[in-house]
Amino acid sequence: MSDPYERSAEYLDIMIAESWGSLAPALADVLSHVRAGAGAVMDLGAGSGRGVRVICEALPQVPVLAVEPSAAMRAVLLARVHEDDALRKRVTVVPGDCESADWPDGVRAVVALNMIGHLSPGQRRALWSRAARRLAPGGALVFNITPPFAPVEVERVRMARVVVGELEYEGWASACPTGVDEITWRMEYAVLRQGRPLAGTSVEYRWWVAPEDVLAAEAAEAGLALRRAGDPGLGLCVLERAGDLPSRAS
């Protein structure tokens, strides 16, 4: 299987740092209100480990399974876990993806941030069904959705600019529709010194798109109810078993 992050992994962690400034507290708040009292937390598509760190801070002592299919991203993830004594005792880094990773029974929460678009409709439904079976009573699956929600063209835009030492790092994104429910993202990364290019790379990957109501209907087929959490701009969604939700009369 080709790894679209093999060439971009060196840039991604610094490029997403700013977005985690608002995403981290929202995720921590959701996790702190999960009603399941026990069980591990799974971070699917854990990437460079920024979400792992949030999980561990929000839920002290809880074991975390960090699942990441990209070897390049796992290198960053494992380094982040290893350099922190607390994380090293609690976090297990697992090669794999939603389909191949082993899930323990009674999972307290599943975190799947910035990765749902990597899943085809069939893979999404499989994830919802697996979560419905493996979540502990009161457990939750947390994911986020970002535009576009339909297969449309996205004009090239700079998504991040970071200065490290004497160098500037830029990330640019554009997309074009490539199917009835998918787009292809083109990500470009550049390293500059005083505006002069020194290095860079570009990658393309498929991304499945769907509006919130479609995702909610898919999840409902598996017995999960969708609700929004945090600032609407974050696109944070929480899935819980319909039978676990508090009664409106209570």
C-alpha positions in Angstrom: 0.0 0.0 0.0 1.4 3.4 -0.9 2.0 5.9 1.9 1.0 9.5 0.9 2.7 10.7 4.1 6.1 9.2 3.3 7.2 12.5 1.7 5.2 14.9 3.8 5.7 13.6 7.4 8.6 15.9 8.1 6.3 18.9 7.6 3.0 17.8 9.0 3.5 18.2 12.7 4.6 21.8 12.6 1.9 22.6 10.0 -1.0 21.4 12.2 0.3 22.9 15.5 -1.8 26.0 15.2 -5.1 24.1 14.5 -4.5 22.0 17.7 -4.5 25.2 19.7 -8.4 25.2 19.5 -8.9 21.5 18.8 -7.1 20.3 21.9 -9.3 21.9 24.6 -12.4 20.9 22.8 -11.3 17.3 22.6 -10.2 17.3 26.2 -13.7 18.6 27.2 -15.5 15.9 25.3 -13.3 13.1 26.8 -13.7 14.4 30.3 -17.5 14.0 29.9 -17.5 10.5 28.5 -19.7 8.5 30.8 -17.8 5.2 30.5 -15.9 4.7 33.7 -13.2 2.3 32.5 -11.5 0.9 29.5 -8.7 2.0 27.1 -8.9 4.9 24.7 -8.0 4.2 21.0 -6.6 7.0 18.8 -7.2 5.9 15.2 -4.9 7.7 12.7 -2.9 9.0 15.6 -0.5 10.8 13.3 2.3 12.6 15.0 0.8 12.2 18.5 -0.7 15.6 19.3 -4.1 13.9 20.0 -2.4 11.3 22.1 -1.0 13.9 24.4 -4.4 15.5 24.8 -6.0 12.2 25.6 -3.4 11.4 28.3 -3.8 14.9 29.9 -7.6 14.7 29.9 -7.8 11.1 31.2 -4.9 10.5 33.6 -3.9 6.8 34.1 -6.0 5.6 31.2 -4.1 3.3 28.7 -4.0 4.6 25.1 -3.7 2.5 21.9 -2.3 4.8 19.2 -3.0 3.3 15.8 -1.2 4.8 12.8 -0.7 3.1 9.4 2.0 5.4 8.1 5.6 4.3 9.1 6.8 7.9 8.5 4.2 9.3 10.9 4.8 6.6 13.4 8.4 7.6 13.6 7.3 11.1 14.8 4.6 9.6 17.1 6.9 7.1 18.7 9.6 9.8 19.3 7.0 12.0 21.0 5.8 9.1 23.2 9.3 7.9 24.1 10.6 11.3 25.2 7.8 11.7 27.9 8.1 9.4 30.8 4.3 9.5 31.5 3.4 8.8 27.9 5.9 6.0 27.6 4.2 4.1 30.4 0.7 4.4 29.1 0.8 4.7 25.3 1.1 1.7 23.0 1.9 2.6 19.4 0.3 0.1 17.0 1.0 -0.2 13.2 -2.3 -0.6 11.4 -5.6 1.1 10.5 -9.2 0.9 11.4 -9.7 -2.4 9.7 -6.5 -4.3 10.8 -6.0 -3.0 14.4 -7.2 -5.2 17.2 -9.7 -3.5 19.5 -10.0 -4.5 23.1 -13.5 -5.1 24.5 -15.0 -2.3 26.5 -13.2 0.7 24.9 -13.8 3.8 26.8 -13.5 6.2 23.8 -12.3 6.1 20.2 -10.7 9.3 18.8 -10.5 9.6 15.0 -9.5 13.2 14.2 -8.5 14.4 10.8 -8.9 11.0 9.2 -12.5 10.1 8.5 -12.1 11.4 4.9 -9.5 8.6 4.3 -12.3 6.1 4.7 -14.6 5.0 1.9 -18.3 4.9 2.7 -18.0 1.1 3.2 -15.1 1.6 5.6 -16.9 4.3 7.5 -19.9 2.0 8.0 -17.5 -0.8 9.2 -16.0 1.7 11.7 -19.4 2.7 13.1 -20.5 -0.9 13.5 -17.2 -1.9 15.2 -17.5 1.0 17.6 -21.1 0.1 18.4 -19.9 -3.4 19.3 -16.7 -2.6 21.2 -17.5 0.6 23.1 -18.1 0.2 26.8 -21.5 1.4 28.1 -21.4 5.1 28.0 -18.4 5.1 25.7 -18.0 7.5 22.7 -16.4 7.8 19.3 -15.1 11.3 18.6 -14.3 12.5 15.0 -14.3 15.7 13.1 -15.5 16.8 9.7 -14.2 19.7 7.6 -15.3 21.2 4.3 -15.8 20.5 1.5 -18.8 18.2 2.1 -19.4 17.6 -1.6 -17.0 16.8 -4.5 -16.2 20.4 -5.5 -13.0 22.1 -6.6 -10.9 23.8 -3.9 -8.7 26.6 -5.1 -5.1 26.6 -4.0 -4.6 28.3 -0.6 -1.8 28.5 1.9 -2.8 26.5 4.9 0.1 27.2 7.2 3.4 29.1 7.5 5.9 28.4 10.2 9.3 29.9 11.0 11.9 27.6 12.6 15.3 29.0 13.0 16.4 30.8 9.8 14.0 28.9 7.6 10.3 29.3 6.6 8.0 26.3 6.1 4.9 26.7 4.0 2.0 24.4 3.2 -0.4 24.9 0.4 -3.6 22.9 -0.4 -5.9 22.5 -3.4 -8.4 19.8 -4.5 -10.4 18.7 -7.4 -13.4 16.4 -7.6 -12.6 12.8 -8.8 -15.8 10.9 -8.1 -19.4 11.2 -7.0 -18.4 11.3 -3.4 -14.6 12.0 -3.4 -12.0 14.6 -4.1 -8.2 14.4 -4.6 -6.2 16.7 -2.4 -2.9 18.1 -3.6 -0.7 19.2 -0.8 2.5 21.2 -1.5 5.3 21.9 1.0 8.1 24.4 0.6 11.2 25.3 2.7 12.5 28.8 2.1 15.3 31.0 3.3 14.5 34.7 3.0 11.9 33.8 0.4 14.2 31.7 -1.7 13.2 28.0 -2.1 15.5 25.4 -0.6 13.5 22.3 -0.7 9.9 21.0 -0.9 7.6 18.2 -2.0 4.0 17.6 -3.1 1.6 14.7 -2.5 -1.8 13.8 -3.6 -4.4 11.6 -1.8 -8.0 10.5 -2.1 -10.5 12.0 0.3 -14.1 10.9 0.6 -16.6 13.6 1.3 -20.1 13.5 3.0 -22.4 16.0 4.7 -23.2 15.6 8.4 -26.7 14.2 7.8 -25.3 11.4 5.7 -22.8 10.5 8.4 -25.5 10.6 11.0 -27.7 8.3 9.0 -24.9 5.8 8.5 -24.1 5.8 12.2 -27.8 5.4 13.1 -27.8 2.2 11.1 -25.2 0.9 13.6 -27.2 2.1 16.6 -25.2 5.2 17.2 -26.5 8.7 17.7 -24.5 11.8 16.5 -24.2 15.1 18.3 -22.0 18.1 17.7 -19.5 19.3 20.4 -17.5 22.5 20.9 -17.3 25.4 18.5 -19.2 24.6 15.3 -16.1 25.7 13.3 -14.2 22.8 14.6 -16.6 20.2 13.1 -16.3 18.0 16.2 -18.8 15.1 16.3 -19.5 12.6 19.0 -21.1 9.2 18.4 -22.7 7.3 21.3 -25.0 4.3 21.5 -28.6 5.5 21.3 -29.4 3.2 24.3 -26.7 4.8 26.4 -28.0 8.4 26.1 -29.7 9.9 29.1 -33.5 9.9 29.0 -35.0 13.3 28.2 -37.4 12.9 31.1 -34.6 12.4 33.6 
